[in-house]
Amino acid sequence: AILVKNSIKVKVMNSLSWDDEGRIQIMDIGQYYLVNIYFPNSKDDLSRLAWKIKWNDKLLVHLKKIEKKKPLIITGDYNVAHQEIDLARPKANINSAGFTLEERSWMSKFLSKGFKDTFRELHPDKIQYSWWSYRANARANNVGWRIDYFCVSERIVKKTSKAFILDKVIGSDHAPVGIEIK
């Protein structure tokens, strides 16, 4: 969901025919397009991994198309921990959903196409997570993953003054993430 203050004029963009699960919200917020995405999960048995990568590739083509008009702010649950620093137990999770080579390679491809992970840009070595399993007291033990992102078009990354995870906010298995743009 996207919460908007009354003073901000927004235009909701048309939904995409191939997004039959309603995973994408695109809003024109003036200087930027704000894109909120719930990326597919590849499932524990990886039965949706190939489908997820194809879906992500379609998304990337669409994002590059609309980015020609104005810069993008892309947020949501990407359902991938990109680097080993982004999860508490990387070795134990190799080939787990959200940490497969295919998913991580796709995230690298996405970032190589002109998008920047704002949290890593501002905090290259910081260990902080945005999601914890409900199992085994994972949150209390901080055995988490960073799978929620704010990525932006490369041309506005320098305008990003803050990128943060509010990991003390309880209420979900995910923590709120945010950015501030100058």
DATAJO-V412231 format. One record per pair of residues at least 24 apart in sequence whose ideal C-beta (glycine too) atoms are under 10 Angstrom apart, sorted by the first residue. I is the first residue (numbers start at 0). J is the second residue. D is the distance in Angstrom with one decimal. If there is no record, write none. Layout:
# DATAJO-V412231
I|J|D ; I|J|D
This chain:
# DATAJO-V412231
0|24|8.0 ; 0|35|7.6 ; 1|25|9.9 ; 1|26|6.2 ; 1|28|9.2 ; 1|33|6.7 ; 1|34|9.8 ; 1|35|5.4 ; 1|74|8.9 ; 3|28|7.9 ; 3|33|9.0 ; 7|33|9.9 ; 9|33|8.0 ; 12|65|7.9 ; 15|57|8.0 ; 15|58|8.4 ; 15|61|6.4 ; 17|53|9.5 ; 17|54|7.6 ; 17|57|5.5 ; 17|58|8.9 ; 17|61|8.8 ; 18|54|8.3 ; 18|57|8.5 ; 18|58|8.2 ; 18|61|9.1 ; 19|54|10.0 ; 20|54|8.8 ; 22|54|8.1 ; 22|58|8.6 ; 22|75|8.4 ; 22|76|9.5 ; 23|58|7.2 ; 23|61|8.4 ; 23|62|9.6 ; 23|73|9.9 ; 23|75|8.7 ; 24|74|9.8 ; 24|75|8.8 ; 25|61|8.8 ; 25|62|9.2 ; 25|65|7.2 ; 25|71|9.0 ; 25|73|9.6 ; 26|72|9.6 ; 27|65|9.4 ; 27|68|8.9 ; 27|69|7.9 ; 28|69|9.5 ; 28|72|8.1 ; 29|69|8.6 ; 30|69|6.6 ; 30|70|7.3 ; 30|72|9.7 ; 30|155|8.6 ; 30|158|9.6 ; 30|180|8.9 ; 31|69|5.9 ; 31|70|5.2 ; 31|71|6.7 ; 31|72|5.2 ; 31|151|8.3 ; 31|152|8.2 ; 31|155|7.3 ; 31|158|9.8 ; 31|180|8.1 ; 32|62|8.8 ; 32|65|5.8 ; 32|66|7.7 ; 32|68|7.6 ; 32|69|5.9 ; 32|70|7.5 ; 32|71|5.1 ; 32|72|7.2 ; 32|73|8.6 ; 32|152|9.1 ; 33|71|8.0 ; 33|72|5.0 ; 33|73|8.2 ; 33|74|7.4 ; 34|58|9.0 ; 34|61|9.3 ; 34|62|6.9 ; 34|65|8.2 ; 34|66|9.7 ; 34|71|5.8 ; 34|72|6.9 ; 34|73|4.5 ; 34|74|7.2 ; 34|75|7.8 ; 34|150|9.2 ; 35|72|9.3 ; 35|73|8.2 ; 35|74|5.6 ; 35|75|5.3 ; 35|76|9.6 ; 36|62|9.3 ; 36|73|6.6 ; 36|74|7.4 ; 36|75|3.9 ; 36|76|7.7 ; 36|77|7.4 ; 36|78|9.7 ; 36|148|9.5 ; 36|150|9.9 ; 37|75|5.7 ; 37|76|5.3 ; 37|77|9.1 ; 37|78|8.0 ; 38|75|6.6 ; 38|76|6.2 ; 38|77|4.8 ; 38|78|4.5 ; 38|79|7.2 ; 38|97|9.7 ; 38|102|9.2 ; 38|105|9.7 ; 38|106|9.7 ; 38|146|8.6 ; 38|148|9.5 ; 39|76|9.9 ; 39|77|10.0 ; 39|78|6.6 ; 39|102|10.0 ; 40|76|8.7 ; 40|78|4.9 ; 40|79|9.6 ; 40|96|6.1 ; 40|97|7.2 ; 40|102|9.9 ; 40|146|9.6 ; 41|78|7.4 ; 41|79|8.8 ; 41|95|9.2 ; 41|96|4.5 ; 41|97|7.0 ; 41|98|9.7 ; 41|99|6.7 ; 41|101|8.2 ; 41|102|6.5 ; 42|96|5.9 ; 43|95|7.8 ; 43|96|5.6 ; 43|97|9.9 ; 44|96|8.3 ; 45|94|7.8 ; 45|95|8.7 ; 45|96|6.3 ; 45|99|6.8 ; 45|101|8.8 ; 45|102|9.6 ; 46|96|9.6 ; 47|96|8.5 ; 48|96|7.6 ; 48|99|6.3 ; 48|101|6.0 ; 48|102|7.4 ; 49|101|8.2 ; 51|78|7.8 ; 51|79|9.2 ; 51|96|9.1 ; 51|99|9.5 ; 51|101|8.3 ; 51|102|7.2 ; 51|105|8.3 ; 52|99|9.5 ; 52|101|5.7 ; 52|102|7.5 ; 52|104|8.8 ; 52|105|5.6 ; 52|108|9.8 ; 55|79|9.1 ; 55|101|9.8 ; 55|102|8.5 ; 55|105|5.3 ; 55|106|8.7 ; 55|108|8.8 ; 55|109|7.4 ; 56|105|7.7 ; 56|108|8.6 ; 56|109|9.6 ; 58|109|8.8 ; 59|105|8.4 ; 59|108|7.5 ; 59|109|6.0 ; 59|112|6.4 ; 59|114|8.9 ; 60|112|9.8 ; 62|109|8.5 ; 62|112|8.3 ; 62|113|9.5 ; 62|114|7.7 ; 62|150|9.6 ; 62|152|9.1 ; 63|112|6.4 ; 63|113|7.7 ; 63|114|9.3 ; 63|152|9.9 ; 66|112|9.3 ; 66|113|7.4 ; 66|114|8.6 ; 66|152|5.7 ; 66|153|9.6 ; 66|154|9.1 ; 69|152|8.5 ; 69|154|9.9 ; 69|155|9.6 ; 70|113|9.9 ; 70|151|6.8 ; 70|152|3.9 ; 70|153|8.7 ; 70|154|5.7 ; 70|155|4.5 ; 70|156|9.4 ; 70|158|8.9 ; 70|180|9.8 ; 71|113|9.4 ; 71|114|7.4 ; 71|150|8.0 ; 71|151|6.7 ; 71|152|4.9 ; 71|154|9.8 ; 71|155|8.5 ; 72|117|8.9 ; 72|149|6.7 ; 72|150|7.9 ; 72|151|5.3 ; 72|152|7.9 ; 72|155|7.8 ; 72|159|9.1 ; 72|178|7.5 ; 72|180|7.5 ; 73|109|9.0 ; 73|114|6.7 ; 73|115|10.0 ; 73|117|9.9 ; 73|148|7.6 ; 73|149|7.3 ; 73|150|4.7 ; 73|151|7.1 ; 73|152|8.5 ; 74|117|9.4 ; 74|147|7.8 ; 74|148|6.7 ; 74|149|4.8 ; 74|150|7.6 ; 74|151|9.3 ; 74|176|7.1 ; 74|177|8.5 ; 74|178|8.1 ; 75|146|9.6 ; 75|147|6.9 ; 75|148|7.3 ; 75|149|8.8 ; 75|150|9.4 ; 75|176|9.2 ; 76|129|8.4 ; 76|130|7.6 ; 76|146|6.0 ; 76|147|5.4 ; 76|148|8.4 ; 76|173|6.7 ; 76|176|9.5 ; 77|102|8.9 ; 77|105|9.7 ; 77|106|7.0 ; 77|109|8.7 ; 77|116|9.4 ; 77|129|9.9 ; 77|145|9.4 ; 77|146|5.8 ; 77|147|7.0 ; 77|148|5.1 ; 77|150|8.3 ; 78|102|7.6 ; 78|130|9.1 ; 78|144|9.5 ; 78|146|5.7 ; 78|147|9.3 ; 79|103|6.4 ; 79|104|9.9 ; 79|105|7.4 ; 79|106|5.2 ; 79|109|9.4 ; 79|144|8.9 ; 79|145|9.6 ; 79|146|6.1 ; 79|148|8.9 ; 80|106|8.8 ; 80|128|8.8 ; 80|129|9.7 ; 80|130|8.8 ; 80|143|9.3 ; 80|144|4.7 ; 80|145|6.0 ; 80|146|5.7 ; 81|105|9.6 ; 81|106|4.5 ; 81|107|7.3 ; 81|109|9.2 ; 81|110|7.8 ; 81|116|7.0 ; 81|119|7.8 ; 81|145|8.0 ; 81|146|8.8 ; 81|148|8.4 ; 82|106|8.8 ; 82|107|9.2 ; 82|116|9.4 ; 82|119|7.8 ; 82|145|8.9 ; 84|119|8.4 ; 84|122|9.9 ; 84|123|8.7 ; 84|124|7.3 ; 84|125|8.2 ; 84|126|6.1 ; 84|127|9.6 ; 84|145|8.1 ; 85|116|9.5 ; 85|118|9.2 ; 85|119|8.5 ; 85|126|8.5 ; 85|127|9.3 ; 85|128|7.8 ; 85|129|9.1 ; 85|143|9.3 ; 85|144|6.5 ; 85|145|4.1 ; 85|146|7.6 ; 85|148|9.6 ; 86|126|9.5 ; 86|128|7.4 ; 86|130|9.2 ; 86|142|8.7 ; 86|143|7.1 ; 86|144|4.3 ; 86|145|7.0 ; 86|146|8.4 ; 87|126|8.2 ; 87|128|6.9 ; 87|131|8.9 ; 87|137|8.3 ; 87|140|8.4 ; 87|141|6.7 ; 87|142|4.5 ; 87|143|5.7 ; 87|144|7.3 ; 87|145|9.8 ; 88|142|6.5 ; 88|143|9.7 ; 88|144|9.2 ; 89|144|9.7 ; 91|142|9.8 ; 92|144|8.2 ; 95|144|9.7 ; 97|130|8.9 ; 97|144|6.6 ; 97|146|6.1 ; 98|144|7.8 ; 98|146|9.4 ; 106|148|8.9 ; 106|150|9.5 ; 109|148|9.9 ; 109|150|7.6 ; 110|150|7.4 ; 110|153|9.3 ; 112|153|9.1 ; 113|151|9.8 ; 113|152|6.3 ; 113|153|4.6 ; 113|154|8.0 ; 113|156|9.8 ; 114|148|9.5 ; 114|150|4.6 ; 114|151|6.9 ; 114|152|6.5 ; 114|153|6.8 ; 114|156|8.9 ; 115|149|9.5 ; 115|150|6.1 ; 115|151|5.7 ; 115|152|7.7 ; 115|153|5.6 ; 115|154|9.6 ; 115|155|8.6 ; 115|156|4.2 ; 115|157|9.5 ; 115|159|8.0 ; 115|162|9.9 ; 116|145|9.5 ; 116|148|5.9 ; 116|149|8.0 ; 116|150|5.5 ; 116|151|8.9 ; 116|156|9.3 ; 116|162|8.5 ; 117|148|7.7 ; 117|149|4.8 ; 117|150|6.6 ; 117|151|5.9 ; 117|155|9.7 ; 117|156|6.9 ; 117|159|4.9 ; 117|160|9.9 ; 117|161|8.6 ; 117|162|3.9 ; 117|163|9.4 ; 117|176|9.2 ; 117|177|9.5 ; 117|178|5.2 ; 117|179|9.7 ; 117|180|9.2 ; 118|145|7.2 ; 118|147|9.2 ; 118|148|6.8 ; 118|149|7.0 ; 118|150|9.1 ; 118|159|9.6 ; 118|161|9.9 ; 118|162|4.4 ; 118|163|7.7 ; 118|164|7.1 ; 118|176|7.4 ; 118|177|9.9 ; 118|178|8.3 ; 119|145|9.0 ; 119|148|8.9 ; 119|150|9.6 ; 119|162|8.4 ; 120|150|9.5 ; 120|151|8.8 ; 120|153|10.0 ; 120|156|5.8 ; 120|157|9.2 ; 120|159|7.0 ; 120|162|7.2 ; 121|156|9.3 ; 121|159|6.9 ; 121|160|8.5 ; 121|161|7.2 ; 121|162|4.8 ; 121|163|8.8 ; 121|178|8.9 ; 122|162|6.9 ; 122|163|8.8 ; 122|164|9.3 ; 125|162|9.7 ; 125|164|9.1 ; 127|163|8.7 ; 127|164|5.0 ; 127|166|6.1 ; 127|174|8.7 ; 127|176|9.8 ; 128|164|7.2 ; 128|166|6.5 ; 128|173|9.7 ; 128|174|7.4 ; 129|164|5.1 ; 129|165|9.0 ; 129|166|7.1 ; 129|172|9.6 ; 129|173|5.9 ; 129|174|4.8 ; 129|175|8.3 ; 129|176|5.5 ; 130|164|9.9 ; 130|166|9.8 ; 130|171|8.9 ; 130|172|5.9 ; 130|173|5.0 ; 130|174|7.4 ; 131|166|8.9 ; 131|171|9.7 ; 131|172|5.9 ; 131|173|8.4 ; 131|174|8.4 ; 132|172|7.0 ; 133|172|5.8 ; 137|172|8.7 ; 138|166|8.7 ; 138|169|8.0 ; 138|172|7.6 ; 138|174|9.1 ; 141|166|8.3 ; 143|172|9.3 ; 143|173|9.8 ; 143|174|8.5 ; 144|173|9.9 ; 145|174|9.4 ; 145|176|8.7 ; 146|173|8.1 ; 146|176|9.8 ; 147|173|5.9 ; 147|174|7.3 ; 147|175|8.2 ; 147|176|4.6 ; 147|177|10.0 ; 148|176|7.0 ; 148|178|9.8 ; 149|176|6.0 ; 149|177|6.9 ; 149|178|4.5 ; 149|180|9.7 ; 150|178|9.6 ; 151|178|7.5 ; 151|180|7.9 ; 155|180|7.0 ; 155|181|9.5 ; 156|180|9.8 ; 157|181|8.6
